[in-house]
Amino acid sequence: MKTANQRPIIESQSVQQASTDAGRLRLLSIVSSALLFGTLSFSAYAGSLFSSTEYLDYQLPKKLQETCAARDNCPEIEVKYLKTNHKWLNDITNQRINTLVVNSKPSESAPITTKATPAAVKSALDSFAASQLNELPSDSAFAYSLTVTPEYVGHINDFETFEISSYVFTGGAHGMPYSEYLVFDQKTKKQIKLADMLQSGKKPQFKALAYNAYKDWVKTVDKDVKNYEKNWPFTLSDNVTLTDKGIDIRYQHYAIAPYAYGMPVLSIPYNKLSGIIQPRFIPK
């Protein structure tokens, strides 16, 4: 297991061995085939930032491999880490990815705060894989699934924006997606939160704008805003990012809407944010 600071590298020999010994394991084939076909490609952003992803070097414990190979039905596990030419970006993002892996069912009402160690990541993945073998019948056609992937979103002023997406399926009608924005200040080399964007004492005004955006969004799915709000009341999420048009606020499933409505995004344009957010966050 590699830490976020020591980005995982899968050597060709280990990939070949995994392909030979456990060709039927979907978990290993996902990792090996992606590497063999060269999915790691660099792209340039904002002049000085180069971003790609690489797979976590993880394999099922031998006994679990043998069991799911016999069943021909292994859990699907795909964890990617961020790889840029800025170590501090990698460190913060990959630490967050580790934490999401350990806390594989995050929610709006129960935010993740505890950091995860590499040992905890391996233990969590081992436990996740074992849970499928323990909880599903040996002839089950379903497989548990866990994916976590970072993605570069864009560049606004001195800020680089990313998104971490995850998906967990453990049976039932559907899996549980999750999405989290990350905003980084290249000058200070720190992650930026909503509180950092707001001018002093302006959170109530920002919340009012977000509430108006919420009502506008509700109108796209329900004609009766008041009745909708009784069942799915507005809350202010701090899961925000900068765009070329304004600030986007992302909500997880079930936060302000039924699962079928996905993960709503409320948008507040910059022309409404003057005097509310600090000027350096408004595109020049």
C-alpha positions as CSV (number, residue, x, y, z in Angstrom):
1,M,0.0,0.0,0.0
2,K,1.4,3.4,-1.0
3,T,0.6,6.6,0.8
4,A,-0.8,9.7,-0.9
5,N,2.7,11.2,-0.8
6,Q,4.3,8.1,-2.2
7,R,2.1,7.6,-5.3
8,P,1.3,4.0,-6.1
9,I,3.3,2.4,-8.9
10,I,2.3,-1.1,-10.2
11,E,5.3,-2.8,-11.8
12,S,4.8,-4.7,-15.0
13,Q,5.8,-8.0,-13.4
14,S,3.1,-7.8,-10.7
15,V,0.5,-6.9,-13.4
16,Q,1.5,-9.9,-15.5
17,Q,1.4,-12.2,-12.4
18,A,-2.1,-10.9,-11.5
19,S,-3.2,-11.5,-15.1
20,T,-1.8,-15.0,-15.1
21,D,-3.0,-16.2,-11.7
22,A,-6.3,-14.4,-11.5
23,G,-7.4,-13.6,-14.9
24,R,-11.0,-14.1,-14.0
25,L,-10.9,-11.5,-11.2
26,R,-12.6,-8.4,-12.4
27,L,-10.9,-6.3,-9.7
28,L,-7.4,-7.2,-11.0
29,S,-8.3,-7.0,-14.7
30,I,-9.6,-3.5,-14.2
31,V,-6.2,-2.4,-12.8
32,S,-4.0,-4.4,-15.2
33,S,-5.8,-3.6,-18.4
34,A,-5.9,0.1,-17.7
35,L,-2.2,0.2,-17.1
36,L,-1.4,-2.0,-20.1
37,F,-3.3,0.2,-22.4
38,G,-1.8,3.4,-21.0
39,T,-4.6,5.3,-19.4
40,L,-2.2,7.6,-17.6
41,S,-2.0,10.6,-20.0
42,F,-0.9,14.1,-19.1
43,S,-2.7,17.3,-20.1
44,A,-1.7,20.9,-19.6
45,Y,-3.9,23.3,-17.6
46,A,-3.4,26.9,-16.8
47,G,0.1,26.9,-18.2
48,S,1.9,25.4,-15.3
49,L,-0.3,22.6,-14.1
50,F,-0.2,19.1,-15.5
51,S,-2.8,16.6,-14.2
52,S,-3.4,12.9,-14.6
53,T,-4.5,10.0,-12.4
54,E,-2.9,6.7,-11.4
55,Y,-4.3,3.5,-9.8
56,L,-3.9,2.5,-6.2
57,D,-1.7,-0.6,-6.0
58,Y,-4.1,-2.9,-4.3
59,Q,-4.8,-6.6,-4.6
60,L,-7.3,-8.8,-2.7
61,P,-5.9,-10.9,0.1
62,K,-5.0,-14.4,-1.2
63,K,-7.8,-16.2,0.5
64,L,-10.4,-13.7,-0.8
65,Q,-8.9,-14.0,-4.3
66,E,-9.3,-17.8,-4.2
67,T,-12.9,-17.6,-2.9
68,C,-14.1,-15.1,-5.5
69,A,-12.2,-16.8,-8.3
70,A,-14.0,-20.0,-7.5
71,R,-17.3,-18.1,-7.6
72,D,-16.2,-16.1,-10.7
73,N,-17.7,-13.0,-9.1
74,C,-15.3,-10.6,-7.4
75,P,-16.0,-7.1,-6.0
76,E,-15.1,-4.3,-8.4
77,I,-12.6,-1.9,-6.7
78,E,-11.1,1.0,-8.6
79,V,-9.3,3.7,-6.6
80,K,-7.4,6.4,-8.5
81,Y,-5.0,9.1,-7.1
82,L,-4.2,12.5,-8.4
83,K,-0.9,13.0,-10.0
84,T,0.2,16.5,-10.9
85,N,3.5,18.4,-11.0
86,H,2.6,20.1,-7.7
87,K,3.3,17.8,-4.7
88,W,1.2,19.8,-2.3
89,L,-1.9,19.4,-4.6
90,N,-1.3,15.7,-4.7
91,D,-0.9,15.5,-0.9
92,I,-4.1,17.2,0.0
93,T,-6.2,15.5,-2.7
94,N,-4.9,12.0,-2.2
95,Q,-5.3,12.3,1.6
96,R,-8.9,13.1,1.0
97,I,-9.3,10.2,-1.4
98,N,-7.9,7.9,1.3
99,T,-10.4,9.3,3.8
100,L,-13.3,8.7,1.3
101,V,-12.2,5.1,0.8
102,V,-12.2,4.4,4.6
103,N,-15.6,6.3,5.0
104,S,-17.2,4.8,1.9
105,K,-20.6,6.0,2.6
106,P,-20.4,9.8,3.2
107,S,-23.4,12.0,3.4
108,E,-24.4,15.7,3.6
109,S,-25.5,15.3,7.2
110,A,-22.5,13.3,8.3
111,P,-19.4,15.0,6.8
112,I,-16.0,13.3,6.9
113,T,-13.4,14.8,9.1
114,T,-11.1,12.0,10.3
115,K,-8.0,11.5,8.2
116,A,-7.2,7.9,7.0
117,T,-3.8,6.2,7.0
118,P,-2.6,3.8,4.2
119,A,-3.1,0.9,6.6
120,A,-6.7,2.0,7.2
121,V,-7.3,2.2,3.4
122,K,-6.1,-1.4,2.9
123,S,-8.1,-2.6,5.8
124,A,-11.2,-0.9,4.5
125,L,-10.8,-2.4,1.1
126,D,-10.2,-5.8,2.5
127,S,-13.3,-5.5,4.6
128,F,-15.4,-4.2,1.7
129,A,-14.4,-7.2,-0.5
130,A,-15.0,-9.7,2.3
131,S,-18.4,-8.2,3.0
132,Q,-19.6,-9.2,-0.5
133,L,-18.4,-12.8,0.0
134,N,-20.0,-13.0,3.4
135,E,-23.3,-11.3,2.6
136,L,-24.2,-12.5,-0.9
137,P,-25.0,-16.1,-1.9
138,S,-22.1,-17.9,-3.6
139,D,-24.2,-18.0,-6.9
140,S,-25.1,-14.3,-6.8
141,A,-24.9,-12.5,-10.1
142,F,-24.3,-9.2,-8.3
143,A,-20.9,-7.8,-7.4
144,Y,-20.1,-5.1,-4.9
145,S,-18.5,-2.0,-6.4
146,L,-16.4,0.8,-5.0
147,T,-14.8,3.5,-7.2
148,V,-13.0,6.8,-6.3
149,T,-11.6,9.1,-8.9
150,P,-10.2,12.7,-8.9
151,E,-10.7,15.0,-11.9
152,Y,-9.4,18.4,-12.9
153,V,-12.2,20.9,-13.4
154,G,-10.7,24.2,-14.3
155,H,-8.7,27.4,-13.5
156,I,-10.1,30.7,-12.2
157,N,-7.7,33.5,-11.4
158,D,-5.1,31.9,-9.0
159,F,-7.3,29.0,-8.2
160,E,-7.3,25.4,-9.5
161,T,-10.5,23.4,-9.1
162,F,-10.9,19.6,-8.9
163,E,-13.7,17.2,-8.2
164,I,-13.5,13.8,-6.4
165,S,-16.3,11.4,-7.4
166,S,-17.0,8.1,-5.7
167,Y,-19.6,5.3,-6.1
168,V,-20.5,2.5,-3.8
169,F,-22.8,-0.4,-4.6
170,T,-23.6,-3.0,-2.0
171,G,-26.8,-4.4,-3.5
172,G,-30.3,-3.0,-3.5
173,A,-32.0,-0.9,-6.2
174,H,-29.0,1.4,-6.8
175,G,-25.6,2.4,-5.7
176,M,-24.7,5.6,-3.9
177,P,-22.7,8.2,-5.8
178,Y,-20.8,11.0,-4.0
179,S,-19.2,14.2,-5.4
180,E,-16.9,16.6,-3.6
181,Y,-15.3,19.8,-4.9
182,L,-11.8,20.9,-4.1
183,V,-10.5,24.5,-4.7
184,F,-6.8,25.3,-4.3
185,D,-5.0,28.6,-4.0
186,Q,-1.8,28.4,-6.0
187,K,-0.3,31.4,-4.2
188,T,-0.8,30.2,-0.6
189,K,-0.7,26.4,-1.6
190,K,-3.8,25.8,0.5
191,Q,-7.3,24.4,0.0
192,I,-10.0,27.1,-0.1
193,K,-13.4,26.6,1.6
194,L,-16.6,28.6,1.4
195,A,-15.7,30.5,4.6
196,D,-12.5,31.6,2.9
197,M,-14.4,33.0,-0.1
198,L,-16.9,35.1,1.9
199,Q,-16.3,38.6,3.2
200,S,-16.6,39.0,6.9
201,G,-20.2,38.7,8.1
202,K,-21.6,38.0,4.7
203,K,-22.7,34.4,5.2
204,P,-26.4,35.2,5.7
205,Q,-26.5,37.1,2.4
206,F,-24.8,34.2,0.6
207,K,-27.3,31.8,2.2
208,A,-30.2,34.0,1.0
209,L,-28.8,33.9,-2.6
210,A,-28.4,30.1,-2.3
211,Y,-32.0,29.8,-1.1
212,N,-33.2,31.7,-4.1
213,A,-31.2,29.5,-6.3
214,Y,-32.8,26.5,-4.5
215,K,-36.3,27.8,-5.3
216,D,-35.4,28.3,-8.9
217,W,-34.1,24.8,-9.1
218,V,-37.2,23.3,-7.4
219,K,-39.3,25.0,-10.1
220,T,-37.6,22.8,-12.7
221,V,-38.8,19.6,-10.9
222,D,-42.0,20.6,-9.1
223,K,-44.6,23.3,-9.7
224,D,-45.4,23.6,-6.0
225,V,-42.3,25.0,-4.3
226,K,-43.8,25.3,-0.9
227,N,-45.1,21.8,-0.8
228,Y,-41.7,20.5,-2.1
229,E,-39.9,22.4,0.6
230,K,-41.9,20.7,3.3
231,N,-40.5,17.3,2.3
232,W,-37.1,18.5,1.1
233,P,-36.1,21.7,3.0
234,F,-33.3,23.9,2.0
235,T,-29.9,23.6,3.7
236,L,-26.7,25.4,2.9
237,S,-23.9,23.1,1.7
238,D,-20.3,24.2,1.9
239,N,-19.5,21.9,-1.1
240,V,-18.7,24.7,-3.5
241,T,-16.5,25.5,-6.4
242,L,-15.7,28.4,-8.6
243,T,-16.7,28.5,-12.3
244,D,-16.3,31.0,-15.1
245,K,-19.9,32.2,-14.4
246,G,-20.2,32.1,-10.6
247,I,-20.2,29.7,-7.6
248,D,-21.7,26.3,-7.9
249,I,-23.0,24.5,-4.8
250,R,-23.2,20.7,-5.0
251,Y,-25.6,18.6,-3.0
252,Q,-25.4,14.9,-2.4
253,H,-28.3,12.5,-3.0
254,Y,-31.1,12.8,-0.5
255,A,-29.8,16.2,0.8
256,I,-32.5,18.4,-0.8
257,A,-34.1,16.0,-3.3
258,P,-35.1,12.4,-3.8
259,Y,-32.5,10.0,-5.2
260,A,-34.1,10.1,-8.7
261,Y,-33.2,13.8,-9.0
262,G,-29.5,13.1,-8.7
263,M,-27.1,15.5,-7.1
264,P,-28.5,19.0,-7.5
265,V,-26.2,21.9,-8.3
266,L,-27.3,25.4,-7.4
267,S,-25.5,28.2,-9.2
268,I,-25.0,31.8,-8.1
269,P,-23.7,34.2,-10.7
270,Y,-20.8,36.6,-9.9
271,N,-22.9,39.7,-10.6
272,K,-25.0,38.8,-7.5
273,L,-21.9,38.1,-5.4
274,S,-20.3,41.5,-5.5
275,G,-19.7,42.7,-1.9
276,I,-20.4,39.2,-0.6
277,I,-17.4,37.2,-1.7
278,Q,-13.9,38.6,-1.7
279,P,-12.9,40.3,-5.0
280,R,-10.0,38.0,-5.7
281,F,-12.5,35.2,-6.3
282,I,-14.3,37.0,-9.1
283,P,-12.7,36.3,-12.5
284,K,-10.6,39.2,-13.8
